[in-house]
Amino acid sequence: MQFASLSEMVKGWFVGDFVPTVFQTGAAEVAIKHYRAGDTEAWHVHRVGTEITAVVSGAVHMADRTFGAGAIIRLDPGEGTDFLAVEDSITVVVKLPSIRGDKFLAGE
């Protein structure tokens, strides 16, 4: 058995092909992300991976829409988004597969 704390992980990511992690795999990435209202992430796209975001609490703005608790947003390869936490929010993010370097910011 292994124990870790989410506070030990980078930006909430705890499964994937990176360090630190509690389970290293190229199959997927998983994160629990906590945001304060007004937090943003720059527009980005994955060319290979599919990214799925579940809004656990709060409200977020992605892909030109606002989503509340219970929403699940799937971005297929090539579909980009930026991110704004409209309220204090918690999300669970899954990316399939875990590929280093498969995050491209606007203009890349």
Helices and strands as residue ranges (DSSP letters): G 6-8, E 13-15, E 29-35, E 40-45, E 50-57, E 59-62, E 65-68, E 72-75, E 81-85, E 89-96, E 104-105
